[in-house]
Amino acid sequence: MHPDTDEDLSRRAFLARTARTCFGLSIGGTAASLFHPRALAAHPEVVKAGGGRARHVIYLYMAGGMSHIDTFDPKPEAPREIRGPVSAIPTNVDGIQLGECLPMLARHMDKVALVRSLSTKQGAHEQGKYLMHTSYAPRGTITHPSTGSWVSRLAQPLNDALPAYVLVGGGNRHPGGGFFEPQYGPLPIGDPKLGLQNVRRRKNTDEESFRRQLDLRRELNHDFDATYHQGHRSVRAYNEVYDSAVRMMRSKDLEAFDLSRENADTRAAYGNDRFGQGVLLARRLVERGVRYVEVEYGGFDWHADNFEQMEQKIPVLDQALASLLDDLSARGLLDSTLVVVATEFGRTPKVKPNAGRDHFPKAFSCLLAGGGIRGGQAHGATDAKASEVTENPVSAQDFNATIAFALGLPHDLALMSPSRRPFRMGGRGGSPIRSIFG
């Protein structure tokens, strides 16, 4: 049975309507994602970060299962039935090669640690994506917090006026804040070119009128809060997120969401597509203290025409990622920003007759850069066919524990769900890949 009553749900609906109709606000993009009844949990103290050099994370997620053998783990000596028509290209680090569609990233290999030994047992998209984001397999009785929400929950805020976690272009299947309270969930941005919508006062409402409406809201809520605040997390959550939205709309840092403030050359360097502009938005946000920005890039499920699809999709990633590494380095932000490229699984090494590759969780690759990572290395290895992990296997739990370690956060700290079960950012037994740090 769900812990929230119909009365609780009607209160949430009332508060959401009040925000929209009185003030013209749409807090966080969609009320359903921020105020989901499952996003309610205990409220232990924020952990003070220590040890890690990273203060921010830019997490680039390749939805659909990006082929490892065509990108981060090429096998130039393998037969054509394995490698297909793809060539391996050298990088600026001796002994490390990339797939031919990543020439711009190849010039930045000295900043990058490839993780070539990821392996899971989740070969379906939804389950694989969920595992990579949460460190747990999906269950019908609970939604686990995503890594970004763990960072938002555990790390002290760097800018009180902006959300700690922003999700650009994420799909409906994203776990978001899971069982954490709504303020730890992501602020969703659909189209980065449009920025953050519905965070301005209505044109016919001046500052004085707006202030009076806020005062009226506080007065109407006084008795209700005094009666229900301690016992109803949903009421507290609404008030906290509402107040945060008001702070944000009054902050000068709101301009971080406006890409028109970047010059044309910078915007073009990232690529004028939605993903490239999302990566540029991520850079602008971490500059202003946002802890965690995830940008999703979908469309990697290539069961047919793998190589034609690759020629369209991978250069977009290559351009945006290389420009991000350039930009962060030039601005002195790379050492304090962990850049992650992840996906839910790889693709089958053997090419199908229709030039496709199927799902392959047994061995795949991800990437880490900045944030104290020692660049110019490949951690782990697969065999000559990219089908078996042969060195230093890494689980999804290990990978997420490594993100926590980079930030100086405790990957093994247990927080309790509403059902009083312990969960951790690094899942059950996750261990950071400490050797990749400089």
Secondary structure, DSSP 8 states (H G I E B T S, - for coil): --SS-HHHHHHHHHHHHHHHHHH---TTS-HHHHS-TT------------S-S--EEEEEEETTT--STTTTS--TTS-HHHHTT--EEE-SSTT-EEETT-HHHHTTGGGEEEEEEE--S--SHHHHHHHHHHSS--BTTB----HHHHHHHHS--S-TTS-SEEEES--TT--TTTTS-GGGS-EEES-TTT-S-S-S--TT--HHHHHHHHHHHHHHHHHHHHHHTTT-HHHHHHHHHHHHHHHHHT-GGGGGG-GGGS-HHHHHHH-SSHHHHHHHHHHHHHHTT-SEEEEEE-----SS-HHHHHHHHHHHHHHHHHHHHHHHHHTT-GGGEEEEEEES-EE-SS--TTS---EETTSEEEEEESTTB--SEEESEE-TTS-SEEES-B-HHHHHHHHHHHHT--TT--EE-TTS-EE-TTTTT----GGGB-
